[in-house]
Amino acid sequence: MLERSGAAGVVLIIAAGTTIESCAAVRLLADSHPGVRAGVGLHPADLEGPMDDAVEAELRALAGHSSVVEWSETGLDYMPRSPRWDIQQDAFRRQIRLARELGLPIVFHSREASDDTLRILREEGAGEVGGAWHYFDGSLALAQTAMDLGFHISLAKPLLRLPELQAVAAALPLERIVIETDSYPQPFKKHRDRWTEPWHLPQVAAKLAELQETDVATVAQATTANYLRMLGGRVSAEELGIPAAP
């Protein structure tokens, strides 16, 4: 996966944790590969019960490592089989407070939960550290509200197939956009090369360039600079071997 992404020109991968175990695993991955950094967090759909003080202490320790550059992935997921909403909301609040304590930008998941997600971000002062709305597929008004709170809009492969999202992307200010692919395992796809991976990132950049009526190089430079700025200097252009933003 890393070889394929490197061949496609991807210079930075942030491996997101979703459980305590995967947070520890991505930290080890980041330690052993120079183009990889780690995010720590508990995904709302992976919560097995209320987040207690012991889990909070484990997350704080994991997040203090030098390879951890953001709080990801946290948020809310209101799909039918997801954990109870009150458990999710409490865990989300606790993680926002940890991210603020440690000065880490928050990359958050929100599915069927936009109103509560934005309310909790606002109530917990999450804009102090900023971050991004991961895998965004909502309306322009929703994007504007998130940007007003201090967050970037992260666009992924749904941009290639959703006309409504394409219209939103065309209207967003480029300086508030970051791009991603996500790369959750997809064994339901018969062919392994159809799984979403970081090497697909140039496809997202090309579609965004088309929608913004600019060229891919401009989108690549802008979205990379946006992400590095969002990370608050935890990763530099020099480390990645790319020109610094003008």
C-alpha positions in Angstrom: 0.0 0.0 0.0 2.8 2.4 0.9 4.7 1.6 -2.4 1.6 2.2 -4.4 0.9 5.5 -2.7 4.5 6.6 -3.1 4.4 5.8 -6.8 1.3 8.0 -7.2 3.1 11.0 -5.6 1.4 10.8 -2.2 4.0 12.2 0.3 2.1 11.9 3.6 -0.2 9.3 5.0 -1.9 9.7 8.4 -3.0 6.4 9.8 -6.0 6.9 12.1 -6.6 4.9 15.2 -10.2 3.9 16.0 -9.7 1.8 19.2 -7.0 1.7 21.9 -5.4 -1.3 20.1 -5.3 0.4 16.7 -4.0 3.6 18.1 -1.0 1.7 19.5 -0.6 -0.1 16.1 -0.6 3.1 14.0 1.9 4.7 16.3 4.2 1.8 15.6 3.6 2.1 11.9 4.4 5.8 11.9 7.6 5.1 13.8 8.8 2.7 11.2 7.9 4.6 8.0 9.0 8.1 7.3 6.0 9.1 5.2 3.5 8.0 7.8 2.2 9.8 10.8 -0.4 8.7 13.3 -3.8 9.9 14.6 -5.3 8.6 17.8 -9.0 8.5 18.8 -11.9 6.3 19.5 -14.3 5.9 16.6 -18.0 6.2 17.7 -19.0 3.0 15.9 -16.2 1.1 17.7 -17.2 2.1 21.3 -17.8 -1.0 23.4 -19.2 1.0 26.3 -18.8 4.3 28.1 -15.4 5.9 27.9 -14.0 5.9 31.4 -11.0 7.6 33.1 -8.7 4.6 32.5 -9.3 4.7 28.8 -8.9 8.5 28.8 -5.5 8.1 30.5 -4.5 5.5 27.9 -5.4 7.8 25.1 -3.6 10.7 26.7 -0.4 8.6 26.9 -0.7 7.4 23.3 -1.4 10.9 22.0 1.7 12.3 23.6 4.0 10.5 21.2 6.0 12.5 18.7 4.5 10.6 15.7 0.9 11.6 16.6 -0.1 14.7 14.7 -3.9 14.8 15.1 -6.8 13.5 17.0 -8.5 11.0 14.7 -10.8 9.5 14.6 -13.6 10.6 16.8 -17.1 12.0 16.2 -20.7 10.7 16.1 -22.4 7.9 14.1 -26.1 7.5 14.4 -26.6 4.6 12.1 -29.0 2.0 13.5 -26.5 -0.5 14.9 -24.1 2.1 16.4 -23.7 2.4 20.1 -26.1 4.5 22.2 -26.1 8.2 21.4 -25.4 9.3 25.0 -22.3 7.0 25.1 -21.1 8.4 21.8 -21.6 12.0 22.8 -19.8 11.6 26.2 -16.8 10.0 24.4 -16.8 12.7 21.8 -16.8 15.4 24.5 -14.0 13.7 26.4 -11.9 13.4 23.3 -12.4 17.0 22.3 -11.2 18.0 25.7 -8.1 15.8 25.4 -7.3 17.2 21.9 -7.6 20.7 23.3 -5.4 19.8 26.3 -2.7 18.4 23.9 -3.2 21.0 21.2 -4.0 18.5 18.5 -6.3 19.3 15.6 -9.5 17.1 15.5 -10.5 15.1 12.5 -14.1 14.0 13.1 -16.5 11.6 11.7 -20.2 12.5 11.5 -22.9 10.2 10.0 -26.6 11.1 10.3 -25.5 13.3 13.3 -24.7 16.7 11.9 -26.7 18.8 14.3 -25.3 17.1 17.4 -21.8 17.0 16.0 -21.7 20.7 15.4 -23.4 21.5 18.7 -20.8 19.5 20.7 -17.9 21.0 18.7 -19.2 24.5 19.5 -20.0 23.8 23.2 -16.6 22.2 23.8 -14.6 25.0 22.1 -13.2 22.6 19.5 -12.4 25.5 17.1 -9.5 26.4 19.4 -7.5 23.5 17.8 -9.5 23.3 14.6 -9.2 20.3 12.3 -11.3 18.8 9.5 -14.7 17.2 8.8 -13.6 13.8 7.6 -15.2 12.4 4.4 -17.6 15.3 4.0 -20.7 14.7 1.9 -23.1 17.4 3.2 -24.6 20.6 1.9 -22.8 23.9 1.3 -24.6 25.4 4.3 -23.3 22.6 6.5 -19.8 23.1 5.2 -20.0 26.8 5.9 -21.1 26.2 9.5 -18.2 23.9 10.0 -15.8 26.4 8.4 -17.2 29.2 10.6 -16.3 27.0 13.6 -12.7 26.8 12.4 -12.7 23.5 10.6 -11.5 22.5 7.1 -13.7 20.4 4.8 -12.1 17.1 3.8 -13.1 15.7 0.5 -12.6 12.0 -0.5 -13.7 9.6 -3.3 -17.4 10.3 -3.0 -16.5 13.5 -4.9 -15.9 11.4 -8.0 -19.6 10.2 -8.1 -21.9 12.5 -6.2 -23.2 15.5 -8.3 -24.6 17.3 -5.2 -21.2 17.1 -3.5 -19.5 18.2 -6.7 -21.6 21.3 -6.6 -20.6 22.0 -3.0 -16.9 21.5 -3.8 -17.1 23.9 -6.7 -18.3 26.6 -4.3 -15.9 26.0 -1.4 -12.9 28.3 -1.0 -9.8 26.2 -1.9 -7.9 27.5 1.1 -10.4 25.6 3.4 -10.3 22.3 1.6 -8.1 19.2 2.4 -8.3 15.9 0.5 -8.1 12.3 1.5 -9.1 8.8 0.4 -9.8 7.0 3.6 -8.7 3.3 3.2 -10.9 1.2 5.4 -10.6 -2.5 4.5 -13.2 -3.5 1.9 -13.3 -7.3 1.6 -16.7 -7.1 0.0 -15.0 -5.9 -3.2 -14.0 -8.9 -5.2 -10.8 -7.4 -6.6 -8.1 -6.2 -4.1 -7.1 -3.4 -6.5 -10.6 -1.9 -6.2 -10.1 -1.2 -2.4 -9.8 2.5 -1.7 -6.2 3.4 -0.9 -4.0 6.5 -0.6 -2.8 6.0 -4.2 -6.3 7.2 -5.3 -5.6 10.7 -3.9 -4.6 12.1 -7.3 -8.1 11.2 -8.6 -9.7 13.3 -5.9 -7.3 16.1 -6.7 -8.1 15.9 -10.4 -11.8 16.1 -9.9 -11.5 19.0 -7.5 -9.3 20.8 -10.0 -12.0 20.3 -12.6 -14.7 21.6 -10.3 -12.7 24.6 -9.2 -11.6 25.4 -12.8 -7.9 25.2 -12.0 -5.1 22.7 -12.6 -4.1 19.7 -10.5 -0.8 21.2 -9.5 -2.6 24.2 -7.9 -5.0 21.9 -6.0 -2.1 19.6 -4.9 -0.1 22.5 -3.6 -3.0 24.3 -1.9 -4.5 21.2 -0.2 -1.1 20.0 1.0 -0.3 23.4 2.4 -3.8 23.6 4.1 -3.2 20.2 5.8 0.3 21.1 7.0 -1.0 24.4 8.3 -3.9 22.5 10.1 -1.3 20.3 11.7 0.3 23.3 13.3 3.9 22.6 12.2 4.0 19.0 13.4 5.0 18.0 9.9 7.0 20.3 7.6 7.3 20.5 3.9 11.0 20.0 4.3 10.4 16.7 6.1 8.3 15.6 3.2 10.8 16.7 0.5 8.4 19.2 -1.1 8.6 22.9 -1.7 7.2 25.1 1.1 4.0 27.0 0.4 4.6 30.5 -0.9 
